């Protein structure tokens, strides 16, 4: 104890031991002392020496300190000392504060020392697991140094420590509990720990996200004051960026959890935006980056589109546009806001339409797009801001043909308003200004208004520009080519490489895939000579890119040429290249574009990010166009006229086949529509059938009731006859009804019952017929004859249904008459019926017989109609078989045509092989004749001579 007090309390008399000796004695005391108080004092002494004697404590005491963590878990004080000591030897905070005045070599040695001790500590994964267990202690003096120690371990050996924590049971969950600690110091250091833990590890990022990290972090941000908060808000935002960046699973979880809606209050700004603190600027910058992570172009299109939709629906886009148009916003925040709005509206029609409707708070109000373009073409604005505006304009036009049309429309003569500034006027002004960066930005912006939009490329040909007083207006296309080719003042402006590159990119985008624009370009007699002269010259390194772009422009004129100009057909342009430039030289110059050092940088991502204005040469979309056209232009230049003719023939054949396939598709669509219509008819008939069945069931129940009433009436009549025969002498008449008449009535009722049974059979036949029609409608049909006959069948079934209903009405009438007879019979049983009543009943029976006869006739007619329906069904089946055979014949013809095309291709290949063999034989025979001394004139020499004469004539025509 005296020794320890001497170390930490003051100097003892006599010779003083060295630092290494002292540390060795302290380590022995830690290892051998049985009293907890002695071990605690020894560890406290090691802690006090650990910063000054970092190497000695690290090499001698690490194992003893780890043993303390394992054995003395009950004493929080000694645990705190041990953790602080380990932190001091692994972390380099003390030396980092002094590194400003020290040599870099010393700093590197210190860092290597911390990495070395970290490796020693994590060599046994159980040590990290032990540290995670210690973090469960709630005591402040244990948990806080434990958090700092684990953070230091992650900084020095992040990947290894992440792997150990990932496989440790509940390892990540224990660390997530730090965010719920009520002590802000531990919570804040826990944020730093989770930042290090989630760096570059997607698996840990997912676990942290599903441990409700988003909810906790957003709550902390709100509690700390959102964008007005301090460094804690910054730490939370950095952790959120770690969890979401390049992690599609977490991004989807963030969106599905409705956390995007909670971001909207972050961007609420007031009218007075002056005097923002540096921390607020940093916080808002990170918040904007968080929005961009959710809608980044590198994300999957579906996920990006979904997030864009959510941001519009919750009002986040509207809030960002408010910041965009606000006054007093710092320049870097304004730039990042423009970039954020750009990616929120990129490729989203709804968001783009909203952005087009945003107006700046000026008098008179101007569209936000116009205000932004004014900044882009203003050379006094910061370079990064101009790049951001260009990116915003590109995103506004991405997959937005409506927006492209609106921009081009502002350039057309019919829509120009002299009293207001339009986007088209600003672009033209920037295109022809003295600032080369404005030229380039305006050219690229105008090219995006034409991207993949043939209609707008043709519309832009109508744009006329007034160059100066007294001179006629020239087209925009002509003015662009004038800047490239003429030698006046405008050309001197265009002598800068950046301006010429921008104009060439605009022209390439404009005339690509637009034969009409190619014709307009070639119609100017100066354009082709200028391009060939530029390509054929041997210029310096800076001009190589211009030569490559000129080669690309000339190649587009060949590939998309419709041969409408006699002097500049595809073949003549290729001959001109071969004569003036050389095919190999042309292809080499074309390759200068992709070999340029700035080309690959621009091809990586859509956002234009350049370290300096001079390096702003390539646009991302233009690199895609070059990649698409370079190969096809090279092939087009090397192809002969015969090969092109063969390709055209093959294209025509393929087009014919495509037309046939299109016709079949249309036929199939028509048949599908007919089938759908028949299905609807069958469904309607089925419902009608169900109604008819319900009616029949009701009629059967009524008939049964009539039977019961008839039996009761018969019993009553029998009793009355017996009583009257006993009382009256003649016994031959009861209520005017004789026995024979009653028997006849029974037979007629029995006949009526049979007729109802027959009607029921007919209804069953109708059901069977409807089922058969339903099966036929499910099969493919062709032509309109089948549909018309199905319509006739439906009409006939409707007639049958109406007849069945009329029969039901007649049955009801019979029922009424029968009830009348029953009533009269009951009255006759008590009173004497006069003879006139008997004659009246006889008349009723006669009328009943006539109606039964009519029913029998109607039944026969229904049978005949059923037979005709069966016959119609047979005819429809025959037509179906005929349609099926017709389809099979057409398919056979299609297969034959395809076989003939393949055979013709094979025959052409065989002919080419035969011609090659023939040429070889002729060459060998000519060689033999030459060997024998005969004079032989080669056809190649004749062709060369003729070709030379033709070239001379063509050259004279061009000069004329």
GIBEL-V91459 format. One record per backbone hydrogen bond with DSSP energy under -0.5 kcal/mol. NH is the residue of the N-H (numbers start at 1). CO is the residue of the C=O. E is the energy in kcal/mol with one decimal. If there is no record, write none. Layout:
BEGIN
nh=NH co=CO e=E
nh=NH co=CO e=E
END
This chain:
BEGIN
nh=5 co=1 e=-2.7
nh=6 co=2 e=-1.9
nh=7 co=3 e=-1.7
nh=8 co=4 e=-2.4
nh=9 co=5 e=-2.2
nh=10 co=5 e=-0.6
nh=10 co=6 e=-0.8
nh=22 co=18 e=-2.4
nh=23 co=19 e=-2.4
nh=24 co=20 e=-2.2
nh=25 co=21 e=-2.4
nh=26 co=22 e=-2.4
nh=27 co=23 e=-2.5
nh=28 co=24 e=-2.1
nh=29 co=25 e=-2.3
nh=30 co=26 e=-2.4
nh=31 co=27 e=-2.0
nh=32 co=28 e=-2.4
nh=33 co=29 e=-2.3
nh=39 co=35 e=-1.9
nh=40 co=36 e=-2.5
nh=41 co=37 e=-2.3
nh=42 co=38 e=-2.2
nh=43 co=39 e=-2.4
nh=44 co=40 e=-2.2
nh=45 co=41 e=-2.0
nh=46 co=42 e=-2.1
nh=47 co=43 e=-2.2
nh=48 co=44 e=-1.8
nh=49 co=45 e=-1.4
nh=50 co=46 e=-1.1
nh=50 co=47 e=-0.5
nh=53 co=49 e=-3.0
nh=54 co=51 e=-0.6
nh=57 co=53 e=-2.5
nh=58 co=54 e=-2.3
nh=59 co=55 e=-2.2
nh=60 co=56 e=-1.9
nh=61 co=57 e=-2.7
nh=62 co=58 e=-0.6
nh=65 co=61 e=-2.6
nh=66 co=62 e=-2.4
nh=67 co=63 e=-2.0
nh=68 co=64 e=-1.8
nh=69 co=65 e=-1.8
nh=70 co=66 e=-1.3
nh=71 co=67 e=-2.4
nh=72 co=68 e=-2.4
nh=75 co=72 e=-1.1
nh=76 co=74 e=-0.7
nh=79 co=75 e=-1.4
nh=80 co=76 e=-2.1
nh=81 co=77 e=-2.0
nh=82 co=78 e=-2.3
nh=83 co=79 e=-2.5
nh=84 co=80 e=-2.4
nh=85 co=81 e=-2.3
nh=86 co=82 e=-2.4
nh=87 co=83 e=-2.3
nh=88 co=84 e=-2.2
nh=89 co=85 e=-1.8
nh=90 co=86 e=-1.5
nh=91 co=87 e=-3.0
nh=96 co=92 e=-2.3
nh=97 co=93 e=-1.5
nh=98 co=94 e=-0.6
nh=98 co=95 e=-0.6
nh=99 co=95 e=-0.6
nh=99 co=96 e=-0.6
nh=101 co=98 e=-1.1
nh=102 co=99 e=-0.6
nh=107 co=103 e=-1.5
nh=108 co=104 e=-2.4
nh=109 co=105 e=-2.3
nh=110 co=106 e=-2.2
nh=111 co=107 e=-2.4
nh=112 co=108 e=-2.6
nh=113 co=109 e=-1.9
nh=114 co=110 e=-2.2
nh=115 co=111 e=-2.3
nh=116 co=112 e=-2.2
nh=117 co=113 e=-2.4
nh=118 co=114 e=-2.1
nh=119 co=115 e=-2.3
nh=120 co=116 e=-2.0
nh=121 co=117 e=-2.1
nh=122 co=118 e=-2.6
nh=123 co=119 e=-0.7
nh=124 co=121 e=-0.6
nh=125 co=123 e=-0.6
nh=127 co=124 e=-2.2
nh=128 co=124 e=-0.6
nh=129 co=125 e=-1.9
nh=130 co=126 e=-2.7
nh=131 co=127 e=-2.1
nh=132 co=128 e=-2.2
nh=133 co=129 e=-1.8
nh=134 co=130 e=-2.1
nh=135 co=131 e=-1.6
nh=136 co=133 e=-1.3
nh=137 co=134 e=-1.9
nh=142 co=139 e=-1.4
nh=143 co=139 e=-2.9
nh=144 co=140 e=-2.1
nh=146 co=142 e=-1.6
nh=147 co=143 e=-2.4
nh=148 co=144 e=-2.2
nh=149 co=145 e=-2.4
nh=150 co=146 e=-2.3
nh=151 co=147 e=-2.1
nh=152 co=148 e=-2.2
nh=153 co=149 e=-2.3
nh=154 co=150 e=-2.1
nh=155 co=151 e=-2.1
nh=156 co=152 e=-2.0
nh=157 co=153 e=-2.7
nh=161 co=157 e=-2.1
nh=162 co=158 e=-2.6
nh=163 co=159 e=-2.1
nh=164 co=160 e=-1.9
nh=165 co=161 e=-2.6
nh=166 co=162 e=-2.4
nh=167 co=163 e=-1.4
nh=168 co=164 e=-0.9
nh=171 co=168 e=-2.1
nh=174 co=170 e=-1.9
nh=175 co=171 e=-1.4
nh=176 co=172 e=-1.9
nh=177 co=173 e=-1.1
nh=178 co=175 e=-1.4
nh=179 co=176 e=-1.3
nh=180 co=177 e=-1.0
nh=181 co=178 e=-1.4
nh=184 co=182 e=-0.7
nh=187 co=183 e=-2.3
nh=188 co=184 e=-3.1
nh=189 co=185 e=-2.4
nh=190 co=186 e=-2.2
nh=191 co=187 e=-1.6
nh=192 co=188 e=-1.5
nh=193 co=189 e=-2.3
nh=194 co=190 e=-2.5
nh=195 co=191 e=-2.0
nh=196 co=192 e=-1.9
nh=197 co=193 e=-2.1
nh=198 co=194 e=-2.1
nh=199 co=196 e=-0.6
nh=201 co=198 e=-1.0
nh=202 co=200 e=-0.5
nh=205 co=201 e=-2.1
nh=206 co=202 e=-2.2
nh=207 co=203 e=-2.0
nh=208 co=204 e=-2.8
nh=209 co=205 e=-2.2
nh=210 co=206 e=-2.4
nh=211 co=207 e=-0.7
nh=211 co=208 e=-0.7
nh=212 co=209 e=-1.0
nh=213 co=208 e=-1.0
nh=213 co=209 e=-0.5
nh=216 co=212 e=-1.7
nh=217 co=213 e=-2.9
nh=218 co=214 e=-2.4
nh=219 co=215 e=-1.9
nh=220 co=216 e=-2.2
nh=221 co=217 e=-2.4
nh=222 co=218 e=-2.1
nh=223 co=219 e=-2.6
nh=224 co=220 e=-2.3
nh=225 co=222 e=-1.1
nh=226 co=221 e=-3.0
nh=228 co=225 e=-1.9
nh=229 co=226 e=-1.9
nh=233 co=230 e=-0.6
nh=234 co=230 e=-1.2
nh=235 co=231 e=-2.3
nh=236 co=232 e=-2.4
nh=237 co=233 e=-2.4
nh=238 co=234 e=-2.3
nh=239 co=235 e=-2.2
nh=240 co=236 e=-2.3
nh=241 co=237 e=-2.4
nh=242 co=238 e=-2.0
nh=243 co=239 e=-2.0
nh=244 co=240 e=-1.8
nh=245 co=241 e=-2.5
nh=247 co=244 e=-1.7
nh=251 co=247 e=-2.1
nh=252 co=248 e=-2.3
nh=253 co=249 e=-2.2
nh=254 co=250 e=-2.6
nh=255 co=251 e=-2.2
nh=256 co=252 e=-3.0
nh=257 co=253 e=-1.7
nh=258 co=255 e=-1.8
nh=259 co=254 e=-2.0
nh=263 co=260 e=-1.6
nh=264 co=261 e=-0.9
nh=266 co=263 e=-1.2
nh=267 co=263 e=-0.5
nh=267 co=264 e=-1.6
nh=268 co=265 e=-1.3
nh=269 co=267 e=-0.8
nh=273 co=271 e=-0.9
nh=281 co=277 e=-2.1
nh=282 co=278 e=-2.2
nh=283 co=279 e=-2.8
nh=284 co=280 e=-2.8
nh=285 co=281 e=-2.1
nh=286 co=282 e=-2.2
nh=287 co=283 e=-2.3
nh=288 co=284 e=-2.3
nh=289 co=285 e=-1.9
nh=290 co=286 e=-2.0
nh=291 co=287 e=-1.8
nh=292 co=288 e=-2.2
nh=293 co=289 e=-2.0
nh=294 co=290 e=-1.1
nh=295 co=291 e=-1.0
nh=296 co=293 e=-0.7
nh=299 co=296 e=-1.7
nh=304 co=300 e=-2.5
nh=305 co=301 e=-2.5
nh=306 co=302 e=-2.0
nh=307 co=303 e=-2.2
nh=308 co=304 e=-2.5
nh=309 co=305 e=-2.2
nh=310 co=306 e=-2.1
nh=311 co=307 e=-2.5
nh=312 co=308 e=-1.7
nh=313 co=309 e=-2.4
nh=314 co=310 e=-2.2
nh=315 co=312 e=-0.8
nh=316 co=311 e=-1.4
nh=317 co=311 e=-1.6
nh=319 co=315 e=-1.8
nh=320 co=316 e=-2.2
nh=321 co=317 e=-2.3
nh=322 co=318 e=-1.5
nh=323 co=319 e=-1.7
nh=324 co=320 e=-2.1
nh=325 co=321 e=-1.7
nh=326 co=322 e=-0.7
nh=326 co=323 e=-0.7
nh=334 co=330 e=-2.5
nh=335 co=331 e=-2.5
nh=336 co=332 e=-2.2
nh=337 co=333 e=-2.5
nh=338 co=334 e=-2.2
nh=339 co=335 e=-2.1
nh=340 co=336 e=-2.2
nh=341 co=337 e=-2.9
nh=342 co=338 e=-2.2
nh=343 co=339 e=-1.7
nh=344 co=340 e=-1.8
nh=345 co=341 e=-1.8
nh=346 co=342 e=-0.9
nh=347 co=395 e=-0.9
nh=347 co=398 e=-0.6
nh=348 co=345 e=-1.7
nh=349 co=347 e=-0.7
nh=352 co=348 e=-2.6
nh=353 co=349 e=-2.5
nh=354 co=350 e=-2.0
nh=355 co=351 e=-2.5
nh=356 co=352 e=-2.1
nh=357 co=353 e=-0.9
nh=357 co=354 e=-1.0
nh=358 co=354 e=-0.6
nh=358 co=355 e=-1.0
nh=360 co=366 e=-3.6
nh=362 co=360 e=-2.5
nh=366 co=360 e=-0.6
nh=368 co=358 e=-2.8
nh=371 co=367 e=-1.9
nh=372 co=368 e=-2.4
nh=373 co=369 e=-2.5
nh=374 co=370 e=-1.9
nh=375 co=371 e=-1.2
nh=376 co=372 e=-1.8
nh=377 co=373 e=-2.0
nh=378 co=375 e=-0.8
nh=379 co=377 e=-0.7
nh=381 co=378 e=-1.7
nh=386 co=382 e=-2.0
nh=387 co=383 e=-2.1
nh=388 co=384 e=-2.0
nh=389 co=385 e=-2.2
nh=390 co=386 e=-2.2
nh=391 co=387 e=-2.3
nh=392 co=388 e=-2.3
nh=393 co=389 e=-2.5
nh=394 co=390 e=-2.3
nh=395 co=391 e=-2.4
nh=396 co=392 e=-2.1
nh=397 co=393 e=-1.4
nh=398 co=394 e=-0.7
nh=400 co=397 e=-1.7
nh=404 co=400 e=-2.3
nh=405 co=401 e=-2.3
nh=406 co=402 e=-1.9
nh=407 co=403 e=-2.2
nh=408 co=404 e=-2.4
nh=409 co=405 e=-2.2
nh=410 co=406 e=-1.0
nh=410 co=407 e=-0.7
nh=411 co=408 e=-1.8
nh=412 co=408 e=-0.7
nh=412 co=409 e=-0.7
nh=415 co=412 e=-1.3
nh=416 co=412 e=-0.6
nh=416 co=413 e=-0.6
nh=418 co=416 e=-0.6
nh=420 co=417 e=-1.2
nh=426 co=422 e=-1.9
nh=427 co=423 e=-2.2
nh=428 co=424 e=-2.4
nh=429 co=425 e=-2.6
nh=430 co=426 e=-2.5
nh=431 co=427 e=-2.2
nh=432 co=428 e=-1.6
nh=433 co=430 e=-0.9
nh=436 co=434 e=-0.6
nh=439 co=435 e=-2.0
nh=440 co=436 e=-2.4
nh=441 co=437 e=-2.6
nh=442 co=438 e=-2.6
nh=443 co=439 e=-2.3
nh=444 co=440 e=-2.5
nh=445 co=441 e=-2.6
nh=446 co=442 e=-2.5
nh=447 co=443 e=-2.0
nh=448 co=444 e=-1.8
nh=449 co=445 e=-1.1
nh=450 co=447 e=-1.0
nh=451 co=447 e=-0.5
nh=453 co=450 e=-1.7
nh=457 co=453 e=-1.6
nh=458 co=454 e=-1.9
nh=459 co=455 e=-2.1
nh=460 co=456 e=-2.4
nh=461 co=457 e=-0.6
nh=461 co=458 e=-0.6
nh=462 co=459 e=-1.8
nh=463 co=460 e=-1.3
nh=465 co=474 e=-3.8
nh=467 co=465 e=-0.8
nh=471 co=468 e=-1.4
nh=474 co=465 e=-2.4
nh=476 co=463 e=-1.8
nh=479 co=475 e=-2.3
nh=480 co=476 e=-2.2
nh=481 co=477 e=-2.0
nh=482 co=478 e=-2.2
nh=483 co=479 e=-2.0
nh=484 co=480 e=-1.2
nh=485 co=481 e=-2.1
nh=486 co=482 e=-2.7
nh=492 co=488 e=-1.8
nh=493 co=489 e=-1.5
nh=494 co=490 e=-1.8
nh=495 co=492 e=-0.8
nh=496 co=493 e=-1.1
nh=500 co=496 e=-2.1
nh=501 co=497 e=-2.7
nh=502 co=498 e=-2.1
nh=503 co=499 e=-2.3
nh=504 co=500 e=-2.6
nh=505 co=501 e=-2.4
nh=506 co=502 e=-2.1
nh=507 co=503 e=-2.6
nh=508 co=504 e=-2.5
nh=509 co=505 e=-2.3
nh=510 co=506 e=-2.4
nh=511 co=507 e=-2.5
nh=512 co=508 e=-1.3
nh=514 co=511 e=-1.6
nh=518 co=514 e=-1.9
nh=519 co=515 e=-2.3
nh=520 co=516 e=-2.1
nh=521 co=517 e=-2.3
nh=522 co=518 e=-2.6
nh=523 co=519 e=-1.5
nh=524 co=520 e=-0.6
nh=524 co=521 e=-0.9
nh=525 co=523 e=-0.7
nh=527 co=524 e=-1.4
nh=528 co=524 e=-0.6
nh=529 co=525 e=-0.6
nh=530 co=526 e=-1.6
nh=531 co=527 e=-2.4
nh=532 co=528 e=-2.7
nh=533 co=529 e=-2.2
nh=534 co=530 e=-2.4
nh=535 co=531 e=-2.4
nh=536 co=532 e=-2.3
nh=537 co=533 e=-1.3
nh=539 co=537 e=-0.9
nh=543 co=540 e=-0.5
nh=544 co=540 e=-0.6
nh=544 co=541 e=-0.7
nh=547 co=543 e=-2.1
nh=548 co=544 e=-2.5
nh=549 co=545 e=-2.3
nh=550 co=546 e=-2.3
nh=551 co=547 e=-2.3
nh=552 co=548 e=-2.1
nh=553 co=549 e=-2.4
nh=554 co=550 e=-2.4
nh=555 co=551 e=-2.4
nh=556 co=552 e=-2.2
nh=557 co=553 e=-1.7
nh=558 co=554 e=-1.2
nh=559 co=555 e=-2.8
nh=560 co=556 e=-2.5
nh=561 co=558 e=-1.1
nh=566 co=564 e=-0.6
nh=568 co=565 e=-0.7
nh=569 co=566 e=-0.6
nh=573 co=569 e=-2.3
nh=574 co=570 e=-2.1
nh=575 co=571 e=-2.2
nh=576 co=572 e=-2.2
nh=577 co=573 e=-2.1
nh=578 co=574 e=-2.5
nh=579 co=575 e=-2.1
nh=580 co=576 e=-3.0
nh=581 co=577 e=-2.0
nh=582 co=577 e=-4.0
nh=586 co=582 e=-2.6
nh=587 co=583 e=-2.5
nh=588 co=584 e=-2.1
nh=589 co=585 e=-2.4
nh=590 co=586 e=-2.2
nh=591 co=587 e=-1.6
nh=592 co=589 e=-1.2
nh=593 co=590 e=-1.1
nh=595 co=591 e=-1.2
nh=596 co=592 e=-0.5
nh=596 co=593 e=-1.2
nh=599 co=596 e=-1.1
nh=600 co=596 e=-0.8
nh=601 co=597 e=-0.5
nh=602 co=598 e=-1.8
nh=603 co=599 e=-1.6
nh=604 co=600 e=-0.5
nh=604 co=601 e=-0.9
nh=605 co=601 e=-0.5
nh=609 co=607 e=-1.0
nh=610 co=608 e=-0.5
nh=615 co=612 e=-1.1
nh=616 co=613 e=-1.5
nh=617 co=615 e=-1.5
nh=623 co=619 e=-1.8
nh=624 co=620 e=-1.3
nh=625 co=621 e=-1.6
nh=626 co=622 e=-2.5
nh=627 co=623 e=-2.2
nh=628 co=624 e=-1.7
nh=629 co=625 e=-2.1
nh=630 co=626 e=-2.5
nh=633 co=629 e=-2.5
nh=634 co=630 e=-1.9
nh=635 co=631 e=-2.1
nh=636 co=632 e=-2.3
nh=637 co=633 e=-2.2
nh=638 co=634 e=-1.6
nh=639 co=635 e=-1.4
nh=644 co=640 e=-1.8
nh=645 co=641 e=-2.2
nh=646 co=642 e=-2.5
nh=647 co=643 e=-2.4
nh=648 co=644 e=-2.5
nh=649 co=645 e=-2.4
nh=650 co=646 e=-2.6
nh=651 co=647 e=-2.7
nh=652 co=648 e=-2.6
nh=653 co=649 e=-2.6
nh=654 co=650 e=-2.7
nh=655 co=651 e=-2.7
nh=656 co=652 e=-2.5
nh=657 co=653 e=-2.4
nh=658 co=654 e=-2.7
nh=659 co=655 e=-2.5
nh=660 co=656 e=-2.3
nh=661 co=657 e=-2.8
nh=662 co=658 e=-2.6
nh=663 co=659 e=-2.4
nh=664 co=660 e=-2.4
nh=665 co=661 e=-2.5
nh=666 co=662 e=-2.5
nh=667 co=663 e=-2.6
nh=668 co=664 e=-2.7
nh=669 co=665 e=-2.4
nh=670 co=666 e=-2.4
nh=671 co=667 e=-2.6
nh=672 co=668 e=-2.7
nh=673 co=669 e=-2.3
nh=674 co=670 e=-2.4
nh=675 co=671 e=-3.0
nh=676 co=672 e=-2.6
nh=677 co=673 e=-2.3
nh=678 co=674 e=-2.7
nh=679 co=675 e=-2.5
nh=680 co=676 e=-2.0
nh=681 co=677 e=-2.1
nh=682 co=678 e=-2.9
nh=683 co=679 e=-2.5
nh=684 co=680 e=-2.2
nh=685 co=681 e=-2.9
nh=686 co=682 e=-2.6
nh=687 co=683 e=-2.1
nh=688 co=684 e=-2.3
nh=689 co=685 e=-2.7
nh=690 co=686 e=-2.4
nh=691 co=687 e=-2.0
nh=692 co=688 e=-2.5
nh=693 co=689 e=-2.8
nh=694 co=690 e=-2.2
nh=695 co=691 e=-2.1
nh=696 co=692 e=-2.7
nh=697 co=693 e=-2.6
nh=698 co=694 e=-2.1
nh=699 co=695 e=-2.4
nh=700 co=696 e=-2.7
nh=701 co=697 e=-2.0
nh=702 co=698 e=-1.9
nh=703 co=699 e=-2.6
nh=704 co=700 e=-2.4
nh=705 co=701 e=-2.0
nh=706 co=702 e=-2.3
nh=707 co=703 e=-2.5
nh=708 co=704 e=-2.3
nh=709 co=705 e=-2.5
nh=710 co=706 e=-2.6
nh=711 co=707 e=-2.6
nh=712 co=708 e=-2.2
nh=713 co=709 e=-2.5
nh=714 co=710 e=-2.7
nh=715 co=711 e=-2.3
nh=716 co=712 e=-2.2
nh=717 co=713 e=-2.7
nh=718 co=714 e=-2.2
nh=719 co=715 e=-2.0
nh=720 co=716 e=-2.3
nh=721 co=717 e=-2.3
nh=722 co=718 e=-1.8
nh=723 co=719 e=-2.2
nh=724 co=720 e=-2.4
nh=725 co=721 e=-2.1
nh=726 co=722 e=-1.3
nh=727 co=723 e=-1.5
nh=728 co=724 e=-2.7
nh=734 co=737 e=-1.5
nh=735 co=733 e=-0.5
nh=737 co=734 e=-2.4
nh=738 co=736 e=-0.6
nh=742 co=738 e=-1.7
nh=743 co=739 e=-2.1
nh=744 co=740 e=-2.4
nh=745 co=741 e=-2.1
nh=746 co=742 e=-2.1
nh=747 co=743 e=-2.1
nh=748 co=744 e=-2.2
nh=749 co=745 e=-2.3
nh=750 co=746 e=-2.3
nh=751 co=747 e=-2.3
nh=752 co=748 e=-2.2
nh=753 co=749 e=-1.9
nh=754 co=750 e=-1.8
nh=755 co=751 e=-2.3
nh=756 co=752 e=-1.9
nh=757 co=753 e=-1.9
nh=758 co=754 e=-2.3
nh=759 co=755 e=-2.2
nh=760 co=756 e=-2.0
nh=761 co=757 e=-1.8
nh=762 co=758 e=-2.2
nh=763 co=759 e=-2.1
nh=764 co=760 e=-1.8
nh=765 co=761 e=-2.0
nh=766 co=762 e=-2.0
nh=767 co=763 e=-2.1
nh=768 co=764 e=-2.1
nh=769 co=765 e=-2.2
nh=770 co=766 e=-2.3
nh=771 co=767 e=-2.2
nh=772 co=768 e=-2.1
nh=773 co=769 e=-2.1
nh=774 co=770 e=-2.1
nh=775 co=771 e=-1.9
nh=776 co=772 e=-2.1
nh=777 co=773 e=-2.2
nh=778 co=774 e=-1.1
nh=779 co=776 e=-1.3
nh=788 co=784 e=-2.0
nh=789 co=785 e=-2.2
nh=790 co=786 e=-2.3
nh=791 co=787 e=-1.6
nh=792 co=788 e=-1.9
nh=793 co=789 e=-2.4
nh=794 co=790 e=-2.3
nh=795 co=791 e=-2.0
nh=796 co=792 e=-2.4
nh=797 co=793 e=-2.6
nh=798 co=794 e=-1.9
nh=799 co=795 e=-2.1
nh=800 co=796 e=-2.3
nh=801 co=797 e=-2.3
nh=802 co=798 e=-2.2
nh=803 co=799 e=-2.5
nh=804 co=800 e=-2.5
nh=805 co=801 e=-2.0
nh=806 co=802 e=-2.1
nh=807 co=803 e=-2.3
nh=808 co=804 e=-1.8
nh=809 co=805 e=-1.9
nh=810 co=806 e=-2.3
nh=811 co=807 e=-2.4
nh=812 co=808 e=-1.9
nh=813 co=809 e=-2.1
nh=814 co=810 e=-2.7
nh=815 co=811 e=-2.5
nh=816 co=812 e=-2.2
nh=817 co=813 e=-2.6
nh=818 co=814 e=-2.7
nh=819 co=815 e=-2.3
nh=820 co=816 e=-1.9
nh=821 co=817 e=-2.2
nh=822 co=818 e=-2.5
nh=823 co=819 e=-2.6
nh=824 co=820 e=-2.3
nh=825 co=821 e=-2.7
nh=826 co=822 e=-2.6
nh=827 co=823 e=-2.0
nh=828 co=824 e=-2.4
nh=829 co=825 e=-1.3
nh=830 co=827 e=-0.8
nh=831 co=827 e=-1.6
nh=833 co=831 e=-0.5
nh=838 co=834 e=-1.3
nh=839 co=835 e=-2.2
nh=840 co=836 e=-1.8
nh=841 co=837 e=-2.1
nh=842 co=838 e=-2.0
nh=843 co=839 e=-1.9
nh=844 co=840 e=-2.0
nh=845 co=841 e=-2.3
nh=846 co=842 e=-2.0
nh=847 co=843 e=-2.4
nh=848 co=844 e=-2.2
nh=849 co=845 e=-2.2
nh=850 co=846 e=-1.9
nh=851 co=847 e=-2.0
nh=852 co=848 e=-2.2
nh=853 co=849 e=-2.0
nh=854 co=850 e=-2.0
nh=855 co=851 e=-2.2
nh=856 co=852 e=-2.1
nh=857 co=853 e=-2.1
nh=858 co=854 e=-2.4
nh=859 co=855 e=-2.2
nh=860 co=856 e=-1.9
nh=861 co=857 e=-2.1
nh=862 co=858 e=-2.1
nh=863 co=859 e=-1.7
nh=864 co=860 e=-1.9
nh=865 co=861 e=-2.1
nh=866 co=862 e=-2.2
nh=867 co=863 e=-2.0
nh=868 co=864 e=-2.0
nh=869 co=865 e=-2.1
nh=870 co=866 e=-2.1
nh=871 co=867 e=-2.0
nh=872 co=868 e=-2.3
nh=873 co=869 e=-2.2
nh=874 co=870 e=-1.7
nh=875 co=871 e=-1.9
nh=876 co=872 e=-2.4
nh=877 co=873 e=-2.1
nh=878 co=874 e=-2.0
nh=879 co=875 e=-2.3
nh=880 co=876 e=-2.3
nh=881 co=877 e=-2.0
nh=882 co=878 e=-2.0
nh=883 co=879 e=-2.5
nh=884 co=880 e=-2.3
nh=885 co=881 e=-2.0
nh=886 co=882 e=-1.9
nh=887 co=883 e=-2.1
nh=888 co=884 e=-1.9
nh=889 co=885 e=-2.2
nh=890 co=886 e=-2.4
nh=891 co=887 e=-2.4
nh=892 co=888 e=-2.1
nh=893 co=889 e=-2.4
nh=894 co=890 e=-2.3
nh=895 co=891 e=-2.2
nh=896 co=892 e=-2.3
nh=897 co=893 e=-2.5
nh=898 co=894 e=-2.3
nh=899 co=895 e=-2.3
nh=900 co=896 e=-2.6
nh=901 co=897 e=-2.2
nh=902 co=898 e=-2.1
nh=903 co=899 e=-2.6
nh=904 co=900 e=-2.7
nh=905 co=901 e=-2.4
nh=906 co=902 e=-2.2
nh=907 co=903 e=-2.7
nh=908 co=904 e=-2.4
nh=909 co=905 e=-2.2
nh=910 co=906 e=-2.3
nh=911 co=907 e=-2.6
nh=912 co=908 e=-2.4
nh=913 co=909 e=-2.1
nh=914 co=910 e=-2.5
nh=915 co=911 e=-2.9
nh=916 co=912 e=-2.2
nh=917 co=913 e=-2.3
nh=918 co=914 e=-2.7
nh=919 co=915 e=-2.7
nh=920 co=916 e=-2.1
nh=921 co=917 e=-2.3
nh=922 co=918 e=-2.8
nh=923 co=919 e=-2.4
nh=924 co=920 e=-2.2
nh=925 co=921 e=-2.5
nh=926 co=922 e=-2.6
nh=927 co=923 e=-2.0
nh=928 co=924 e=-1.9
nh=929 co=925 e=-2.3
nh=930 co=926 e=-2.4
nh=931 co=927 e=-2.3
nh=932 co=928 e=-1.7
nh=933 co=930 e=-1.4
nh=934 co=929 e=-2.6
nh=936 co=934 e=-0.6
nh=938 co=936 e=-0.6
nh=942 co=938 e=-1.5
nh=943 co=939 e=-3.1
nh=944 co=940 e=-2.6
nh=945 co=941 e=-2.4
nh=946 co=942 e=-2.8
nh=947 co=943 e=-3.0
nh=948 co=944 e=-2.3
nh=949 co=945 e=-2.1
nh=950 co=946 e=-2.6
nh=951 co=947 e=-2.6
nh=952 co=948 e=-2.2
nh=953 co=949 e=-2.3
nh=954 co=950 e=-2.8
nh=955 co=951 e=-2.6
nh=956 co=952 e=-2.0
nh=957 co=953 e=-2.2
nh=958 co=954 e=-2.6
nh=959 co=955 e=-2.3
nh=960 co=956 e=-2.3
END
